[in-house]
Amino acid sequence: MFNAFVAGFTGGTDPKVIPLALLDWWVKLAWSPGTHARLTEKAVRKMLRFSLYAAQSMTDPANTPPAVLPLPQDQRFRSPGWQHWPFNLMSQSFLLTQQWWANATTGVPALTKNQKDLVTFVTRQLLDLVSPSNFPHTNPEVIETTLKEGGMNLVRGQRNWWEDWMRLSRGEKSLGSEQFKPGEQVAVTPGKVVFRNHLIELIQYAPATDKVHPEPLLIVPAWIMKYYILDLSPHNSMVKYLVQQGHTVFMLSWRNPTSEDRHLGMEDYLHEGIMTALDAVTSIQPGRQIHAAGYCLGGTLLAIAAAALGRACDQRLKSVSLLAAQTDFSEAGELMLFVNETQVSFLESMMWDRGV
């Protein structure tokens, strides 16, 4: 299918969504003289603020307040080197420009909220590309490190880039990933597979205490993650901590889908995944209620399963804990910028072709 072919190059996104949103924004802006006047006024004011800051910082840099402050989450210009000339001028100029573009993309009338948010998001990404922090000759931290190391940091960076590019072109994993093998460096908590079907494997971890709690614990990770996301290494393994507290822990591991699994849907993940895992845990420890914990999308699916069990008056679940899991996607943030009918159609075409 053509959509599936295109989706392979665009990561599953519809390539016309962003250009159409930008075109609509530009047309609406072109036919809004009031917005032109407002943006011109803001541009002049920002230029005056920058000029005043530049003049004052030349004579008294230590006591000159910035023309604009970065957002609290913006850590790019926190280094003291950005307070010295000429890097202070570069950072202030960039932040004022970024601020003006935010005004330009959010203040255009007749645009839908989704269009405004999408244009603002894309513009911010493009501006971030040209941030002075991204270039060696305009970043004081990079310049300082380069002088200290005689340029060897740049040599290492170039070598790492070439190595990554060659591995990518050969379809190999990134450098260093071979150091993290399940059962050796990660997923080291002892356990064994006690059940499997075409969609899942169920792992039961060995007890680490003489006595264990009566109710077992079933953990459901997201199907886009490996099961050992909660068992990465001994010092930060949630699984190891739980078994050391006397819990009998079961972990659901999702099988990676292929093109042969294109027919699978939410019902399959619900019944052949969580419901089947609950049946397996119950058969291993009969007569016991089960504590269930869901992580990310695994928590979303677990919430659906808990609701289905409640409707059927099935009392197998003792408790449900959700970690970083959403059950209400009405305000899913920037994710919603790429979720609409055409985007979903592209994703469905790609999934039908690849299974994922």
C-alpha positions in Angstrom: 0.0 0.0 0.0 1.2 3.5 -0.8 0.4 4.9 2.6 2.4 2.1 4.2 5.4 2.8 1.9 5.3 6.6 2.7 4.8 5.9 6.5 8.1 3.9 6.4 10.0 7.2 5.7 7.9 9.5 7.9 7.7 7.4 11.0 4.0 6.8 10.6 3.1 10.5 10.2 1.1 12.0 7.4 3.6 14.1 5.4 1.0 16.7 4.4 -0.4 17.6 7.8 2.5 19.9 8.8 2.8 21.7 5.4 -0.9 22.3 5.3 -1.0 23.7 8.8 1.9 26.0 8.0 0.2 27.1 4.7 -3.1 27.8 6.5 -1.2 29.8 9.2 0.6 31.8 6.5 -2.5 32.6 4.5 -4.5 33.7 7.6 -1.5 35.8 8.7 -1.3 37.4 5.3 -4.9 38.5 5.4 -4.8 39.9 9.0 -3.4 43.5 8.9 -4.2 43.9 12.6 -1.9 41.0 13.4 0.8 42.5 11.2 0.6 45.7 13.2 0.7 43.9 16.5 3.7 41.7 15.5 5.6 44.7 14.1 5.1 46.6 17.3 6.4 43.6 19.3 9.4 43.2 17.0 10.3 46.9 17.5 9.9 46.7 21.2 12.1 43.6 21.4 14.7 45.2 19.2 14.8 48.2 21.5 15.1 45.9 24.6 17.9 44.1 22.9 19.7 47.3 21.9 19.5 48.7 25.4 20.7 45.5 26.9 23.6 45.3 24.4 24.7 48.8 25.2 24.5 48.4 29.0 26.2 45.0 29.0 29.2 46.5 27.2 29.8 49.0 30.0 28.6 47.2 33.1 28.0 43.5 32.3 27.9 42.4 35.9 24.9 44.7 36.9 22.9 44.5 33.6 19.7 42.6 34.0 18.8 40.3 31.0 16.4 41.5 28.4 14.6 38.2 28.6 14.8 35.1 30.9 14.7 31.6 29.5 11.9 29.3 30.5 12.5 27.4 33.8 12.9 24.1 31.9 15.4 25.6 29.4 18.8 24.6 30.6 20.8 25.6 27.5 22.1 29.0 28.8 22.6 28.2 32.4 26.4 28.1 32.2 28.3 31.2 33.4 30.0 31.4 30.0 26.7 32.6 28.5 26.8 35.7 30.7 30.0 37.0 29.0 30.3 39.0 25.8 29.6 38.0 23.0 27.7 34.9 24.1 25.3 36.9 26.2 24.2 38.8 23.1 23.8 35.6 21.2 21.6 34.0 23.8 19.5 37.1 24.4 19.0 37.6 20.7 17.9 34.0 20.3 15.5 34.1 23.3 13.9 37.3 22.1 13.5 35.8 18.6 12.0 32.7 20.0 9.6 34.8 22.0 8.5 36.8 19.0 7.8 33.6 17.0 5.7 32.3 19.8 3.6 35.5 19.5 3.4 35.1 15.7 2.2 31.5 15.8 -0.3 31.8 18.6 -1.9 35.2 17.8 -3.3 34.6 14.3 -7.1 34.6 14.2 -9.3 32.0 12.5 -6.9 29.1 13.2 -8.1 26.1 15.1 -6.4 25.3 18.4 -4.9 22.2 16.9 -3.4 24.2 14.0 -2.0 26.9 16.4 -0.5 24.2 18.6 1.0 22.3 15.6 2.5 25.4 14.0 3.9 26.6 17.4 5.4 23.1 17.9 7.0 22.9 14.5 8.3 26.5 14.7 9.9 25.8 18.1 11.6 22.7 16.7 13.1 24.7 13.8 14.2 27.5 16.1 15.9 24.9 18.4 17.9 23.7 15.5 19.6 27.1 15.1 20.1 27.7 18.8 23.6 29.1 19.4 24.0 26.3 22.0 24.0 23.8 19.1 27.1 25.1 17.3 30.7 24.7 18.6 31.8 28.2 17.6 28.9 29.9 19.4 28.8 27.7 22.6 31.2 28.9 25.3 31.1 25.5 27.1 32.2 23.7 23.9 34.9 26.3 23.3 36.2 26.1 26.8 36.4 22.2 26.6 38.0 22.4 23.2 40.8 24.7 24.5 41.4 22.5 27.5 41.6 19.3 25.5 43.4 20.7 22.5 40.5 19.8 20.2 40.4 16.1 21.1 36.7 16.4 22.2 35.9 17.3 18.6 37.9 14.4 17.3 36.0 12.0 19.7 32.7 13.5 18.6 33.5 13.0 14.9 34.6 9.5 15.5 31.5 8.6 17.5 29.3 10.2 14.8 31.0 8.1 12.1 30.7 4.9 14.2 27.0 5.5 14.8 26.4 6.3 11.1 28.1 3.1 10.0 26.2 1.0 12.5 23.0 2.5 11.4 23.7 2.0 7.7 24.5 -1.7 8.5 21.4 -2.1 10.6 23.4 -2.8 13.7 22.6 -1.9 17.3 24.2 1.3 18.7 27.7 1.1 20.2 27.7 -0.2 23.8 24.4 -2.0 23.6 26.2 -5.3 23.6 27.3 -4.6 27.2 23.7 -5.0 28.3 22.6 -8.6 27.9 19.5 -9.9 29.6 20.5 -12.2 32.5 24.0 -10.7 32.7 24.0 -6.9 33.0 20.2 -6.4 33.0 17.3 -8.6 34.1 19.5 -10.3 36.6 16.8 -11.2 39.2 16.4 -15.0 39.1 13.2 -16.2 37.5 11.7 -18.5 34.9 9.0 -18.6 32.2 6.0 -20.4 33.6 3.6 -19.8 30.7 3.7 -18.6 27.1 1.4 -18.2 24.1 1.7 -16.4 20.8 1.5 -13.0 22.4 3.1 -13.2 25.9 5.5 -15.0 28.2 4.8 -15.0 31.9 7.8 -14.9 34.2 7.7 -16.0 37.8 10.6 -14.7 39.9 12.3 -16.9 42.6 11.5 -15.9 46.2 14.2 -14.2 48.2 12.8 -14.7 51.7 11.9 -17.6 53.8 8.3 -16.5 54.1 6.2 -14.8 51.4 3.0 -12.8 51.3 -0.1 -14.8 50.5 -1.2 -12.8 47.5 1.0 -12.8 44.3 1.8 -9.6 42.4 1.4 -9.4 38.6 3.3 -6.6 36.8 2.1 -5.5 33.3 4.7 -3.4 31.4 3.9 -1.5 28.2 4.0 -3.7 25.1 6.5 -1.2 23.5 9.0 -2.0 26.3 11.0 -5.0 27.3 9.9 -6.8 30.5 13.1 -5.8 32.3 12.3 -2.1 32.3 11.6 -2.7 36.0 14.6 -5.0 36.5 17.4 -3.1 34.9 20.2 -3.7 37.4 20.4 -4.9 41.0 20.8 -1.4 42.5 17.6 0.0 40.9 15.5 -3.1 40.2 11.9 -2.8 41.4 11.5 -6.5 40.9 14.4 -7.3 43.1 13.1 -5.0 45.8 9.7 -6.6 45.7 11.0 -10.2 46.0 13.2 -9.0 48.9 10.1 -7.7 50.6 8.5 -11.2 50.4 6.3 -10.8 47.4 5.8 -13.5 44.8 6.3 -11.5 41.6 5.0 -12.4 38.1 6.0 -10.3 35.1 4.2 -10.2 31.8 6.6 -10.1 28.8 5.1 -9.0 25.4 6.2 -10.7 22.2 7.5 -8.4 19.5 4.8 -8.3 16.7 5.6 -9.0 13.1 3.6 -8.6 9.9 1.9 -11.9 10.7 0.3 -10.2 13.7 -1.4 -7.5 11.7 -4.9 -8.8 12.7 -4.3 -8.4 16.4 -6.3 -5.7 18.2 -7.0 -4.4 21.6 -9.3 -7.3 22.4 -6.4 -9.7 21.7 -4.0 -7.8 24.0 -6.7 -7.8 26.7 -7.8 -11.4 26.5 -4.7 -13.2 25.3 -2.5 -10.9 27.3 -3.7 -9.8 30.8 -6.7 -12.1 31.1 -4.6 -15.2 30.1 -1.8 -14.1 32.5 -4.3 -13.8 35.3 -5.6 -17.3 34.5 -2.0 -18.6 34.6 -1.2 -16.9 37.9 -4.5 -18.3 39.4 -3.6 -21.8 38.3 -0.2 -21.6 39.9 -1.5 -20.1 43.1 -5.1 -21.1 43.3 -7.6 -19.5 45.7 -5.4 -16.3 46.0 -6.4 -12.8 45.0 -3.8 -11.0 42.9 -2.2 -7.6 43.3 -1.7 -6.1 39.8 0.6 -3.2 38.8 0.6 -1.6 35.4 3.4 0.6 33.9 2.7 3.1 31.1 0.5 1.6 28.4 0.5 -1.6 30.4 -1.3 0.4 33.1 -3.8 1.6 30.6 -4.6 -1.9 29.5 -4.7 -3.1 33.1 -7.3 -0.4 33.9 -9.4 -1.7 31.0 -9.0 -5.3 32.3 -9.9 -4.3 35.8 -13.1 -2.6 34.5 -14.0 -5.7 32.5 -13.4 -7.9 35.5 -15.5 -5.6 37.7 -18.4 -5.8 35.2 -18.2 -9.6 35.3 -18.1 -9.6 39.1 -14.7 -11.3 38.9 -13.0 -10.8 42.2 -9.5 -12.0 41.4 -7.8 -8.6 41.7 -7.0 -7.6 45.2 -5.6 -4.2 44.2 -4.5 -2.3 41.1 -1.6 0.1 41.1 -0.8 2.3 38.0 2.6 3.8 37.4 2.9 6.6 34.8 -0.3 5.3 33.2 -3.0 7.3 31.6 -6.7 6.4 31.6 -7.9 9.8 30.2 -6.3 10.8 26.9 -8.5 14.0 26.5 -5.5 16.1 27.3 -2.5 14.1 26.2 -0.3 17.1 25.5 1.8 17.4 22.3 0.9 13.8 21.4 -2.5 15.0 20.3 -0.8 17.2 17.6 -0.2 14.0 15.6 -3.4 12.2 16.4 -6.3 12.7 13.9 -8.1 10.7 11.3 -5.4 11.0 8.6 -2.6 10.2 11.0 -4.4 7.2 12.3 -5.0 6.0 8.8 -1.3 6.2 8.1 -0.5 4.3 11.3 -3.0 1.6 10.4 -1.5 1.2 7.0 2.0 0.9 8.4 0.8 -1.6 11.1 -1.0 -3.7 8.5 2.2 -3.9 6.5 4.6 -4.5 9.4 2.5 -5.6 12.3 3.8 -2.7 14.4 
